[in-house]
Amino acid sequence: MADATVRKPNIAMQYRRDQKGNELSILGYGCMRFTKKYGRIVFQKAEQEVMMAIRHGVNYLDTAYIYPGSEECLGKILVKNHCREQVNIATKLPHYLIKSREGLEKTFQEQLKRLQTDYIDYYLMHMLTDIATWERLKDLGIEEWIREKLASGQIRNIGFSYHGNTDMFRQLVDAYPWNFCQIQYNYMDENTQAGRAGLRYAASKGLPVIIMEPLRGGRLVNLLPQEAKKLIEQSGRTAAEWAFRWLWDQPEVTAVLSGMNSREMVKENITGAGKARAGMMTEEDFALIEQVKSEIGRKVKIGCTGCGYCMPCPHGVDIPTCFRSYNMRYTENRFNGLREYFMCTTMKKNGCNASLCKKCGKCEKHCPQGLPIRQDLELVVKELETPVYKAACQVKRFIRL
C-alpha cells in the first residue's frame, strides 16, 4: 500500500514535461552524495532526506552503477516506503566497463537487482564522450539491445550524460533517436562544456535536458572568492539559490539535479523550486550573476574565452577544454582541475589532451585573444599531466583492453 503522504506531492513543486508528456519535477535528487560513515552510506539519514524530497513533489531520482552503494540504497528506500510507482529512477550504464553484448545484459540485470525494480524510467549511457565511443558500443550491438529493452518496457526512456565541448555534443544528439540527455551546466559553464548552445540545440530537437553540476559539486557555494560571497550576502539570497534560479529561468532546462545530503539543503532547494518560473530573472539579477562571474574570473590564469576559433587542432588537442581545466586548477583547486582534465580530454576513446600538441602554431593564427597557445599548453602538461594523471591513464587503458 502506497504511503498517503507520497501520493499527493506538495502543489508548490513545479514540473516540466518530457518527450512523452510525463511531468518531471524541476528539482531532481542526485544520489551520488549520500552521507557516508566509514565508507558506507548512512541509510537512515539518506532515507529521511530522500523521503522528505519525495513528499514535497520531487519525482526524478538520479543514480549510477559506479556510485558506491547508491543504487542499493535508493532501491531499499523506495521499497521500504512503498513509493516506487510515484517516482522516476534514472541510472546509468558504465559503458567504459562493457566489452560484450553479454556484459551489457549482465550489468543491467545487476542494476535492476540493486534497485529492487523490474524497469528503469530513464537509462543513460554514462559519460558518453564522443562519436567514436558510440560507434564502439554500436559494434557491440547496443542499438538492438536498446530496442529490445524499450519494447519490453524494462527501459522507458534512453539517453546519455555528457562532459565535453558543444560540437561533439551536437554530433551525439544527432547520432541516435534519444529520449533525453544530461549535461553539466551552470552559470560558469554557460559557454563551455555543452553550454547554452548545446542546451538549446538539444531542446530544438525535442530532447528534455537534465542538468548536473548546477553548483559545480558545491564549489559555486563553498569555494567562491570573498568578494563574490559579499555580493551574494548583500542580495538577500543564498549562492545556491542564485545558481538554481539562473538555470530554472531557462525554459529549455527540464530538471536540475542536486546532490542533497542534509534536510536543510532539501528544504532550501524545495522552497526555491516552488518559486521558480521560466523567465523570472530580471536585468538586475543577471547583472549580479555577471559580477559574481567576474570575481571568480579574477583568478583565471589563461584568458581563453572558449570561443573555439583555434579549433580544430590538426593533432587532436581540445585546446579550450585543456585551458578550462587548467584555469579550474586555480579558480577552484588542484584536484578539481585534474578531474576535469582527465574526464573531458583523456576519458575519450581518442584522447585530446595537451601533450598531443606538435607546436605547429596553426591555432595561434586564429586566436582572437592573441594567446601564446603553444606555450600555455606546455603549462597544462606540466601542471595537469602529473604522476596521478599518468596512473589514471594506465587504469583507463586496462579497462578498455
N, C-alpha and C positions, 0 to 999 in steps of 0.2 A: 504494500500500500504506500503510495507516494506521500511524502511529508507535505501537509497542507500549507506550511509556510513557504514551501518551494514553489507550489503550483501557481501562486499569484505573485509574480515579481513586482517590486516597487514600480509604480507607474512613472516615477521621475526618470528612470533609466531611458536613455534614447537608443533607438535602433536604426540600422540601415540595412538594406536588402542585398542578398547575394544574387548570383546569376539566375537562381531558380525561384526567386521571390521570398526566400526564407529570411526572417528577421534575425540579424546578429547584433548583439549589444555593442555599442561603440567602444566600450571598455572590455577588453579581453584579459583573461587571467593567464599570465606567463608562469608556468610551473617549474622553471629551471632553478629558481632561487628560494625554494622551500628552506626554512631554517634547519640546520643540521647540528648535531652534537656528537662528537667522537666519530664523525664521518657518516652518521646515519640521520635520515630525516626525522625530525620530531613530529610524529604523526598527529598527536592530539592538537598541537599548535597549528599545523598545516590544515587540519580538518576544520578547526574553528574559523580560520581565515577564509578558506575556500567556501565554506557554507555561508559565511556572512556575505560574501560577494554574490553567491547564487541567490540568496534570499532577497537581495536588492536588485536582481534582474540581470546579473552577468550570466551569459549563456554560451560563451566561447572560451574554452579551456585548452591551452596550448602546452604540449609536452614534446618529448622526443626520445628515441631509442637510447641515445647516448647520454641523457641526463640521469646520472646515477640515482636509482631508486624512485624517480619521478613518476614513471608510468605505473608502477606498482602502487605507489601512494595514492595517486589520483583514482585508480580503479577501486581501491579499498574504500576511499571516501565516498564515491558515488554509489557503490553497492550498499554500504552501511547505512547511508541516508536515503536510499530508495529514490534517487533522483537522476538516474542515467538518462531517462527519456526527456528530462527537462533541459538538458544541456547538449552542446556540440563539442565533441572531442576532436582536437587536432593533434596529430602526431606525425612523425617524420621517418622516412626510410633512410638509413645510413648507407647510401649507395656506394660510398667510398670503401665500404667493407664487403660489398657484394661482388662475387666473382662468377656467379652462375644463376640460371633461372631457378634452380632448386634453392639457392641461397636467398633469393627474393621471397619465396614462399615460406621458408623456414623462419626468416626474420619476422615476416608479417604475422605468422601464427603465434610466434613468441610475444609479439606486441598485443595481440588480442587476449592472450592468456594473462599477461601482466595487467591489462586494463579491465579484465573480467567482463568483456563485452564480445559480441559477435559481429560488430561493424564499427567502422571509423567514419565519422562525419566528414572530416577534412584531412586528407592524407597528402603529405608533401614530400617531394624529393628534397632532402636536407642539403642545404648549401650547394645547389646546382650552379656551378661556377661558369660554365661555358658550353658552347655547342659541341666541342669535342667530347666532353664528358657525357652529354646527352646521346651522342652517337654511339659511345661505348655501351651505354645502357640499352640502346635500341638493338645492338648486336646480341645482347643477352636475352632479347625477347620481351623487353619491358612493355612495349606497346600492346602486345597481345595479352600480357598478364594484367595490365590495367583494364583493358576491355572486359576481361573475364570478371574482374573484381567489381567493376561498375555494374555489369549486367546482373551479378548475383546479389548486389546490394551490400557486399562486405565493405566496399568503399563507396561513399555517397558523392564526394567531390574530390577531384585530383588537382594538385597544384605543386608549386615549388617555392622554396625560400632561396634568397639570393643575396650575395655580397659581391660587388664588383661595379664596373662602370655602366653608364647609360646605354652605350651602343650594344654591348653584349646582352644586356637585359632585354632590349628590344628584340634582338635575334631569338632569345629564348622564349619570349612571349609568343613569337610567330612560329616557333618550332613544333608546337603541339596544341590541340584544342583544349587548353587548360580550363578549369572551372574557377580558379582563383590563384593568387600569388602572395608572397610575403617578402617585404623589403625592409632594410634598415633605412630609417628616415627620421629626421628631426631638424630643428632649425639650423644646426651647424652642418648638417649633411644635405642642405637644400640643393646644392649644385654638385655634390659628389655622390658616390655610390650610384644607385639607380636614379636618385634625385627627383626633383619636381617634374622634370621632363619624362622620366621613366614612369612615375606615378600617373601622369596624365595620359601617357601612351597606353598603359595597361587599361586604364579606365575607358579610353576611347575604343578599346577592343571588347569592352563589356566585362572586364575582369574585376571582381572585388579585390581590393588591395588591403592586406593585413599589415600593420606597421609593427616592427620590432625595434628595440633600442630607442624608444622615444626620448629617453634620458641618457643615452649612451652608457647604459649599465649603471646609472646613478651619478655619472660624472658631471652631468649638467645640473646637479644639485649639490653634490659633495665636493667637487673639485673646481668650483667657479673661482675666478680671481676675486679679490676683496672688493674692488670697485664694482664688479658685476653684482656681487652679493648686496652691496649697498643700494644699487639701483632697484633691485628686486624688493628689498626690505621696504623701501620708500613707496613701492607701488601698491602695497596692501594685499598682494597675492604671493603665494609661495613660488619657488623656482619650478617645482614640478607642475603646478597649475598652469604656469605660463607655457611650459613645453607642450602640455596636453592641449591647451586652448589653441595654440598655433596649429596643431595637427587637425583637431576637430573642426576648425574653421574651414577646412578644405573639403568640399563635397566628394572628391574622388577617394578620400580615405574612408574605408568601410569600418574598420575596428583598429584600436590601438592596444597593444599588449603591454601589461605592466607586471613585472615580477614582484608582486606584493608579498611581503613576509612579516607584516605586523597588522594588527587590527586598525591602528591609526592610519596606516597607509591605505588600507582598503576603504576606510571611511572617507578620507580626503579625496580619493580618486572617484568613488561613487558619487560624492557630492558634486564634484566637477563635471562628471558625465551627465548628471541630471540637468545641469545648466547649459550644456553645450549645444550649439547650433551652428550649422554651416553659415559662414558669412558674418559671424558675430564680432570679429576683431575690428577695432577702429583704427584710424590712421595713427592715433596716439599709441595704441597697443603695438602696432608694427614698428613704430619708431623706437619704443622701449626695447623690443627684441633686437633691433639693429644696434642699439647702444651696447647691449649685453654681448652680442657677437663681436663688436669692435673691441671690447675689453678682453675677450678671450683671444682675439686675433693679435693682440699686442705681444703675445708670447710666441707667435709663429716665427719660425726661423727662415723658411724658404717662401718667397712671395708668390707662390703658384696659386692661380685663381681656379684651376681645374677646367679651363676653357677647352682644352684638348687640341689646340692648333698645332701642337708639337707631334700629334699622332696622325697616322700610325708610325711607330718606330719600325724600321726595316729589320731590326733584330729581335723584335717581340717584347721590348720593355714597356710596361704600362707606367709611363712617366708620371701622370697626375696621381695615380694611386701610390706610387713609391714616395712622392713628396708629401702626400696627405698623411701617410703613416709616419714619416719622419717628423712632421710637424706635431703629430699627436704625441710623439715621444716627449715633446717639450710642453705642449699645452695641457697634457694630462699626466702621463708618467711613462717610464721606460717599458713596462710590461704591456700596457695598452697599445703603444706604438708597435711593439714587436708582434703582438697578437694580430693587429690589423694587417700588418705587412704580410705575415705568413698566410693568413686566411684569404686575403684578397689578391695575392700575387703567386704564391707558391703552391697553394692547395689546388690550383687549376691543373687540368691534365697537361696543358702546355704552359709551363711557368712563364711569368712575365716580370721577374724580379730584376733589381738594378744591376746585378753583376753580369747580366747578358749584354750590357752596353759595350759596343765596339768603338765608341768615341768617333763615329763618322761625322757628327756635327749637323746632320740634316735637321734635327729638332730645333736647334738654336736659331736657324734661319727663319723659323716660323713663329717663334715665341713673342707674343705682343709685349711681354714684360721685360724682354731682353735678358732673361735669366741665363747664367752660365750653367746650363743643364748638365753637361758632362761632368763638370766639377762637383755640382750638387749631388749627382748620382753616386760619385765616389764617397761622399759623406754618408749617403744612405747605406752603402755597402759596409762602410767602416763601423757604423753605429747600430745597424739592424741585422746584418748577417753575422751574428755573433756565434760562439760555440753552441749556445742553446738553440739558435735558429738552425744551425747545421745538424744538430742532433734530431730536431724535429723533421728535417728533410729526410734523414735516414729512415725514420719511422714511416713517413709518407711513402717512400719507395718500397718498404717492406709490405705495407698493407695493400699495395697495388700490384704486387708481383703476380 
